[in-house]
Amino acid sequence: SDKLIEETVSNWLYLSHEWDSSIPGTTAEDPGIQLIGNDKQYFRIPTKTYVASYLLEIGFRKKYLEKLSVSIPSSFYNGKIKSSLKIYFIGNIERIDENLYTVDVIITRTDLEENVEIAETQISQTIYLQATKPYRLVMGKDEPSAFRRQLNELLKSGLIIYKISPKNI
């Protein structure tokens, strides 16, 4: 349904762009997750963003994360910067083929350092989604892995993002 697609996109946007320098669900400082890019160079992203990335199609995931990592201030990993996200617009869901959908979004990410606004970035994108089979917990409600429980919550909609394109406004 359109509502399910909108909720999935909204949840993904918040997880991907709103950082608070702590590991989700804890008060522990987030050192980030290190990945190896296509050029064999390391890059780092917040843990929250890493979790959100599992909603991205496999062939697209690493490229997107590497590009996003460039926009994350390095002082985030020292606990000095946090960001907040405001979703201004989630457009009408368009069906482009069987099980394929697009939606336009406009968001603003605001970066704060010691409660001083240091940057504001407006992002306008078209997000492309594909319906898939929902992720199912390996051990059902008794699943001990917090990561798999989070993954189940993210992927229970049965949607993945396979492409994101900038949109001119």
N, C-alpha and C positions, 0 to 999 in steps of 0.2 A: 504494500500500500504506500501511497505518498507519505503518510505519516511515519511509517517505519523507515523509509529512505531518509526523510528529514531528520529523524532522531539519530539514525546511524551517522549521517554526515555531521550533525551538530556535535555528537559525542567525540567523533574522530577529530574534529577541528579543535575542541578544547584540549584533548589529550596531546595533540601534536604541537600546539602553539602556546599553551599556558603552562609556564614553568615556575616553580617556587623553590628551587634549590634543595628539595628534599625528595627522598625516594617515596613514591606513592604509598600511602597507608602507614607511614612511619614518620618519626622526627629525625631520622638519620640523614645527614647531608648527602646529596646526590653527586657522586664523582662522575656520573655519566657512563655510557656504554661506548666502548671503543670498537670500531669496525674498520675493515680494510676496504678501501675504495677500488674502483676499476683501474686506477693508475698505481695500485699497490701501496698507496700512502694511507696512513691511519687518519681517521677522523672520529669525532666524538659527538654524541647526541645525548640529551637528557633521558633518563630511564623511562619517564612517562611517554616520551616521543617514541622510544624503542617499542614499548608495549603497543602503542597506537599503530605502529608500522605493520603489524601483523594483519591489519585490515587492507594492506596494499598487496596487489598481485605480485607474485614472486619476481618476475622479470623486471618489474618497475620499481620495486621496493628500495633496493640499494641505491639506485640513481637518485631517487627522490630524497632519501635520507642524506646522501652526500651533499646535494644541493642545499637542503635545509640547514645542514650543519654550518655552512658558511655564514648564515644570518644570526647564529647564536653567539653572543659575546663570550669571549673566553673567561671573563670574570664570573660568569654564571656558575662555573664549576668550583669557584672559591666561596660560593654562598653569598656573593655580594649583589647579584641581580635576580630579580624575579619578573615575570611578565604576567599580564592579564589580557584576556581576549574579549572583545565585544563583537558579536555577530550582528551586523546591520541588516543583512538581507540573505535569505535563502529563497531562491526563485522557484517557479513552478517546475515540477518534475516532468521531464520529457522522455518518453519511451522512443528510443531510436532503432530498436530491433527487439526480437524476442529475448527477454531477460537482460537487455542492455538499456541503461538509463543515463540521463545527464541532468545536472542541476547547477545553476550559477549561484555563487556565494560572494558576498563582500564582507570582509572582516577587518578589524583593526587590532593589532597587537601593540600593547604599550609596555615598554621595558622600564622598570624602576630600580634605582640603586639607592639603598638607604632611604626609601620613601621619596626620592626625587625622580621625577620623570626625565629619562635621558633619551628616549627614542619612542617614536610612534610610527608604525608601519602599516599602511593600508594595503590589503591584499585582495585582489579580485580574480576569481578563478571559475573555470568550469570543471566540475568533478564528474568523471565518468564511472559508473558503477555497473557491476554484473551480478545477477542473482546466481547463487551457488547453493549447495547443500549446507545447512547450518552446522557449525562445529559442535561436537558433542563431547562432554566430559568423559574421559576414559573410565573413571570409577563412579560416575554419577554424582549424587549429592555428597558422597563420602570422599570425594577427591581431596587428597591432602596437599596438593601442589597449589599454592596461592597464584603462581603464574598461570597455570592452566585454568583456574577458576576465573581469573581476569580475562584470559583469552576467550573463554566461553561467553562471558558477558559481552565482550566486544563483537564476537562473530555469530552470536545467536540469531541475528537478523537474517543470515544467509546472503549477505552482500559483501562484495569486495570492490575496492577501488582499483581500476586498472590504468587510469590515465588522469592527469591533472594538467589543464592548460591555462596559462594566464589569460585574463579577459580584460580588454580595454574598456574603461568606463568614461 
